[in-house]
């Protein structure tokens, strides 16, 4: 199982953590039901790890993913886009059968 955070996304996440006073927190990435395609990505900062969480570390950012979400997030890449189409975090998920126009929901 693998989950990747690009250097660009990591820099942005560290910046957000510092702004919010959560520099030593984990980034929790999970999949929840909902969104226009059936599933949505959820990100939050947490100060502790739950039993069973898988931990990934890239460029100083520690990511927590629960076992159920990891089934949908294996081999996914979290990136940050600041192009002409807007600014924000993007997921490249090879497990998604389809995605919606908003980019934050998918079907599996």
Residue frames as qw, qx, qy, qz and C-alpha x, y, z in Angstrom:
[[0.000, 0.889, 0.457, 0.000, 0.00, 0.00, 0.00],
 [0.455, -0.044, 0.051, 0.888, 1.27, 3.43, -0.89],
 [0.063, 0.930, 0.363, -0.007, 0.18, 7.09, -0.76],
 [0.578, 0.096, 0.061, 0.808, 2.31, 9.94, -2.06],
 [0.038, -0.933, -0.214, 0.286, 2.46, 13.64, -1.29],
 [0.622, 0.579, 0.044, 0.525, 4.30, 15.76, -3.85],
 [0.475, -0.124, -0.240, 0.837, 6.88, 18.27, -2.72],
 [0.085, -0.336, -0.199, -0.917, 4.65, 21.14, -3.87],
 [0.604, -0.552, -0.438, -0.372, 1.70, 19.82, -1.83],
 [0.703, -0.342, -0.433, 0.449, 3.92, 19.21, 1.19],
 [0.282, 0.091, -0.118, 0.948, 5.19, 22.81, 1.14],
 [0.340, -0.429, -0.268, -0.793, 1.62, 24.09, 1.01],
 [0.725, -0.473, -0.494, -0.086, 0.52, 21.76, 3.82],
 [0.586, -0.189, -0.371, 0.695, 3.41, 22.87, 6.05],
 [0.033, 0.241, 0.034, 0.969, 2.43, 26.48, 5.39],
 [0.554, -0.483, -0.368, -0.570, -1.20, 25.79, 6.36],
 [0.742, -0.364, -0.503, 0.252, -0.09, 23.88, 9.48],
 [0.409, -0.030, -0.266, 0.872, 2.07, 26.82, 10.58],
 [0.199, -0.346, -0.172, -0.900, -0.75, 29.33, 9.94],
 [0.691, -0.452, -0.360, -0.434, -3.19, 27.22, 11.99],
 [0.316, -0.628, 0.577, -0.415, -0.70, 26.53, 14.80],
 [0.946, -0.071, 0.238, -0.207, -0.68, 22.79, 14.07],
 [0.290, 0.735, -0.601, -0.119, 2.94, 22.30, 13.03],
 [0.106, -0.337, 0.929, -0.115, 3.40, 18.94, 14.77],
 [0.725, 0.185, 0.421, -0.512, 0.04, 17.51, 13.73],
 [0.395, 0.056, 0.849, 0.345, -0.63, 14.66, 11.30],
 [0.440, 0.217, -0.289, -0.822, -2.59, 15.16, 8.10],
 [0.495, 0.166, 0.834, -0.178, -5.50, 12.72, 8.06],
 [0.366, 0.232, -0.516, -0.739, -6.71, 11.80, 4.58],
 [0.393, 0.160, 0.870, -0.253, -9.89, 9.77, 4.34],
 [0.207, -0.145, -0.679, -0.689, -12.65, 8.78, 1.96],
 [0.298, 0.254, 0.643, -0.658, -16.25, 9.46, 2.97],
 [0.260, 0.500, 0.793, 0.231, -19.55, 8.74, 1.27],
 [0.124, 0.841, 0.298, -0.434, -21.08, 11.63, -0.61],
 [0.107, -0.471, 0.453, 0.749, -20.20, 14.08, -3.32],
 [0.629, 0.457, -0.100, -0.621, -21.55, 14.06, -6.84],
 [0.575, 0.378, -0.693, -0.217, -19.78, 10.79, -7.76],
 [0.864, -0.258, -0.419, -0.112, -20.39, 8.74, -4.61],
 [0.757, -0.388, -0.215, 0.479, -17.21, 9.27, -2.56],
 [0.102, 0.952, -0.090, 0.274, -15.37, 12.39, -1.40],
 [0.638, 0.173, -0.431, 0.614, -11.87, 13.07, -0.11],
 [0.429, -0.882, -0.120, -0.154, -11.56, 14.56, 3.35],
 [0.594, 0.285, -0.389, 0.644, -8.44, 16.14, 4.88],
 [0.447, -0.856, -0.053, -0.253, -7.94, 17.35, 8.44],
 [0.283, 0.536, -0.634, 0.481, -5.12, 17.92, 10.92],
 [0.827, -0.492, -0.205, -0.179, -5.03, 15.63, 13.96],
 [0.114, -0.774, 0.556, -0.280, -2.67, 15.44, 16.90],
 [0.506, -0.325, 0.784, -0.151, -2.83, 11.67, 17.43],
 [0.372, 0.225, -0.802, -0.409, -2.79, 8.47, 15.49],
 [0.822, -0.134, 0.193, -0.518, -5.56, 5.86, 15.82],
 [0.554, -0.230, 0.798, 0.060, -4.91, 2.14, 16.12],
 [0.674, 0.393, 0.613, 0.127, -4.70, 0.61, 12.65],
 [0.300, 0.918, -0.050, -0.255, -3.79, 3.87, 10.87],
 [0.808, 0.210, 0.167, 0.525, -1.15, 3.57, 8.18],
 [0.186, -0.878, 0.066, 0.436, 1.44, 6.38, 8.33],
 [0.704, 0.468, 0.203, 0.494, 3.16, 7.81, 5.27],
 [0.291, -0.805, 0.015, 0.516, 5.77, 10.57, 5.43],
 [0.608, 0.489, 0.302, 0.548, 6.79, 12.77, 2.53],
 [0.269, 0.539, -0.010, 0.798, 8.83, 16.00, 2.68],
 [0.065, 0.113, -0.541, 0.831, 8.18, 16.39, 6.42],
 [0.611, -0.129, 0.000, -0.781, 4.41, 15.81, 6.26],
 [0.096, -0.032, 0.980, -0.170, 3.09, 12.79, 8.14],
 [0.566, -0.040, -0.342, -0.749, -0.12, 11.41, 6.64],
 [0.352, -0.005, 0.862, -0.366, -2.56, 9.14, 8.47],
 [0.568, 0.058, -0.478, -0.667, -4.97, 6.91, 6.54],
 [0.673, -0.143, 0.582, -0.434, -7.41, 4.50, 8.17],
 [0.364, -0.101, 0.895, 0.237, -7.53, 0.93, 6.75],
 [0.473, 0.602, 0.634, -0.114, -10.94, 1.34, 5.07],
 [0.268, 0.903, -0.050, -0.333, -9.94, 4.57, 3.28],
 [0.239, -0.572, 0.685, 0.383, -6.61, 3.06, 2.24],
 [0.578, 0.264, 0.761, 0.130, -8.49, 0.55, 0.09],
 [0.415, 0.842, 0.344, 0.022, -9.63, 3.51, -2.04],
 [0.004, -0.971, 0.206, 0.122, -6.44, 5.59, -1.70],
 [0.775, -0.257, 0.441, 0.372, -3.72, 3.02, -2.50],
 [0.561, 0.140, 0.429, 0.694, -1.25, 4.46, -5.05],
 [0.099, 0.920, 0.355, 0.136, -2.95, 7.88, -4.88],
 [0.491, 0.086, -0.078, 0.864, -0.94, 11.09, -5.21],
 [0.121, -0.893, -0.364, 0.235, -1.81, 14.32, -3.41],
 [0.482, 0.215, 0.165, 0.833, -0.59, 17.39, -5.28],
 [0.014, -0.732, -0.312, 0.605, -1.17, 21.13, -5.15],
 [0.426, 0.491, 0.484, 0.585, -2.22, 23.10, -8.20],
 [0.088, -0.699, -0.202, 0.680, -1.90, 26.86, -8.54],
 [0.316, 0.131, 0.609, 0.716, -2.59, 27.20, -12.24],
 [0.186, -0.084, -0.252, -0.946, -5.05, 29.22, -14.26],
 [0.521, -0.357, -0.665, -0.399, -7.96, 26.91, -13.35],
 [0.605, -0.708, -0.024, -0.363, -7.66, 27.79, -9.69],
 [0.132, 0.529, -0.728, 0.415, -5.70, 26.87, -6.64],
 [0.787, -0.339, 0.237, -0.458, -6.07, 23.83, -4.41],
 [0.377, -0.342, 0.861, 0.003, -5.13, 20.30, -3.55],
 [0.744, 0.302, -0.336, -0.492, -5.69, 17.63, -6.16],
 [0.687, -0.231, 0.683, -0.092, -5.84, 13.85, -5.93],
 [0.534, 0.413, -0.625, -0.394, -4.61, 11.58, -8.71],
 [0.623, -0.182, 0.673, -0.355, -6.27, 8.30, -7.84],
 [0.251, 0.247, -0.829, -0.435, -5.77, 5.25, -10.10],
 [0.076, 0.220, 0.947, -0.221, -8.57, 3.45, -8.18],
 [0.360, 0.480, 0.293, -0.745, -11.23, 5.96, -9.24],
 [0.466, 0.362, 0.753, 0.291, -13.41, 4.70, -12.07],
 [0.180, 0.708, 0.354, 0.584, -14.73, 8.21, -12.68],
 [0.275, -0.305, -0.350, 0.842, -14.42, 11.65, -11.17],
 [0.152, 0.854, 0.496, -0.038, -16.64, 14.71, -11.23],
 [0.372, 0.758, 0.077, 0.530, -15.95, 18.20, -12.46],
 [0.370, -0.898, 0.119, -0.205, -15.23, 19.54, -8.98],
 [0.520, 0.522, -0.613, 0.286, -12.30, 17.13, -8.61],
 [0.205, -0.413, 0.678, -0.573, -13.11, 16.30, -5.01],
 [0.765, -0.014, 0.504, -0.401, -15.38, 13.30, -5.52],
 [0.260, 0.377, -0.815, -0.355, -15.08, 10.03, -7.39],
 [0.918, -0.061, 0.072, -0.386, -16.66, 6.62, -7.92],
 [0.148, -0.502, 0.851, 0.036, -14.89, 3.32, -7.38]]
